[in-house]
Amino acid sequence: MAVTDEEALEGFELLSRTEGIIPALESAHAVFHAARIAKSFSQNQMIAVCLSGRGDKDIGVVAAAKGVEL
């Protein structure tokens, strides 16, 4: 499933803030989509998202996209 770059940034922030895990931007796309479809799941259903890469290497890209100077 495709998500926009903006949505991937939302997935990046979501996982970083809620779990303390900084995902790679590639994984952040999956995080956003999982959060999107989770709304249609019942409380006893689960979603597994495999994370790859290191999000700390993407901090500069995320900061630039958000207009934050490091």
Residue frames as qw, qx, qy, qz and C-alpha x, y, z in Angstrom:
[[0.000, 0.889, 0.457, 0.000, 0.00, 0.00, 0.00],
 [0.416, 0.416, -0.015, 0.808, 1.26, 3.45, -0.80],
 [0.295, -0.834, -0.345, 0.315, 1.45, 6.32, 1.66],
 [0.311, 0.893, -0.034, 0.322, 2.63, 9.85, 1.03],
 [0.509, 0.305, -0.445, 0.671, 5.89, 11.26, 2.34],
 [0.293, -0.481, 0.227, -0.795, 3.90, 13.37, 4.81],
 [0.880, -0.303, -0.108, -0.348, 2.10, 10.26, 6.06],
 [0.831, 0.110, -0.412, 0.358, 5.43, 8.46, 6.45],
 [0.159, 0.419, -0.403, 0.798, 6.60, 11.35, 8.62],
 [0.637, -0.423, 0.085, -0.639, 3.47, 10.91, 10.72],
 [0.957, -0.107, -0.269, -0.021, 4.31, 7.22, 11.12],
 [0.561, 0.335, -0.440, 0.616, 7.87, 8.16, 12.08],
 [0.165, -0.441, 0.334, -0.817, 6.61, 10.52, 14.78],
 [0.813, -0.318, -0.122, -0.473, 3.90, 8.13, 15.97],
 [0.916, -0.061, -0.350, 0.185, 6.29, 5.27, 16.69],
 [0.407, 0.366, -0.400, 0.735, 8.96, 7.58, 18.09],
 [0.304, -0.439, 0.236, -0.812, 6.54, 9.23, 20.54],
 [0.832, -0.286, -0.042, -0.473, 4.48, 6.21, 21.58],
 [0.986, -0.096, -0.101, 0.094, 7.13, 3.48, 21.72],
 [0.370, -0.817, 0.375, 0.234, 10.44, 5.33, 21.86],
 [0.716, 0.039, 0.564, 0.409, 11.56, 3.56, 18.69],
 [0.190, 0.706, -0.236, -0.640, 12.96, 5.73, 15.89],
 [0.810, 0.283, 0.508, 0.078, 12.04, 3.88, 12.70],
 [0.298, -0.131, 0.536, 0.779, 13.83, 4.17, 9.39],
 [0.390, 0.331, -0.055, -0.857, 11.74, 6.15, 6.92],
 [0.406, 0.078, -0.802, -0.430, 11.09, 2.99, 4.89],
 [0.240, -0.274, -0.898, 0.245, 9.56, 1.35, 7.95],
 [0.128, 0.295, 0.357, -0.877, 7.68, 4.52, 8.87],
 [0.440, 0.066, -0.480, -0.756, 5.56, 4.03, 5.74],
 [0.493, -0.182, -0.845, -0.097, 4.44, 0.65, 7.11],
 [0.151, -0.257, -0.660, 0.690, 3.85, 2.10, 10.58],
 [0.300, 0.181, 0.017, -0.936, 1.52, 4.74, 9.16],
 [0.549, -0.011, -0.617, -0.563, -0.42, 2.21, 7.10],
 [0.401, -0.189, -0.867, 0.226, -0.71, -0.17, 10.06],
 [0.023, 0.261, 0.488, -0.833, -2.09, 2.65, 12.22],
 [0.410, 0.121, -0.270, -0.863, -4.55, 3.50, 9.44],
 [0.605, -0.080, -0.697, -0.376, -5.94, -0.02, 9.08],
 [0.233, -0.072, -0.828, 0.504, -5.87, -0.71, 12.85],
 [0.331, 0.041, 0.224, -0.916, -8.88, 1.57, 13.19],
 [0.721, 0.047, -0.349, -0.597, -10.99, -1.08, 11.46],
 [0.495, 0.088, -0.850, 0.155, -9.75, -3.96, 13.65],
 [0.686, -0.635, -0.270, -0.234, -11.43, -5.25, 16.79],
 [0.316, -0.819, 0.416, -0.240, -9.62, -4.89, 20.11],
 [0.822, -0.310, 0.478, 0.022, -8.56, -8.55, 20.12],
 [0.821, 0.513, 0.092, 0.234, -6.86, -8.38, 16.72],
 [0.491, -0.663, 0.259, 0.501, -3.16, -7.60, 16.29],
 [0.619, 0.776, -0.099, 0.072, -0.92, -6.18, 13.61],
 [0.738, -0.406, 0.237, 0.485, 2.77, -7.00, 13.31],
 [0.418, 0.901, -0.118, 0.016, 5.05, -4.52, 11.56],
 [0.859, -0.096, 0.054, 0.500, 8.60, -5.55, 10.77],
 [0.023, -0.976, 0.133, 0.172, 11.07, -2.72, 11.20],
 [0.846, 0.150, 0.103, 0.501, 14.32, -2.50, 9.29],
 [0.379, 0.616, -0.035, 0.690, 17.12, 0.00, 9.22],
 [0.423, -0.383, -0.431, 0.699, 18.05, 2.67, 11.71],
 [0.057, 0.886, 0.421, 0.188, 15.91, 5.75, 12.04],
 [0.412, -0.764, 0.017, 0.496, 18.61, 7.75, 13.79],
 [0.442, -0.083, 0.483, 0.751, 20.30, 8.05, 10.39],
 [0.116, 0.588, 0.608, 0.520, 17.12, 9.70, 9.02],
 [0.243, -0.710, -0.423, 0.508, 16.80, 12.39, 11.71],
 [0.171, -0.363, 0.227, 0.887, 18.36, 15.03, 9.44],
 [0.057, -0.232, -0.718, -0.654, 15.95, 14.24, 6.61],
 [0.243, -0.663, -0.708, 0.028, 12.97, 14.34, 8.97],
 [0.259, -0.619, -0.217, 0.709, 14.13, 17.62, 10.54],
 [0.085, -0.158, 0.419, 0.890, 14.56, 19.22, 7.09],
 [0.141, -0.406, -0.775, -0.463, 11.10, 18.04, 6.02],
 [0.321, -0.724, -0.581, 0.185, 9.61, 19.52, 9.18],
 [0.164, 0.842, 0.018, 0.514, 11.54, 22.80, 8.78],
 [0.665, -0.741, 0.063, 0.074, 13.57, 22.21, 11.94],
 [0.417, 0.744, -0.461, 0.244, 17.19, 23.29, 11.98],
 [0.907, -0.338, -0.168, 0.184, 19.55, 20.94, 13.80]]
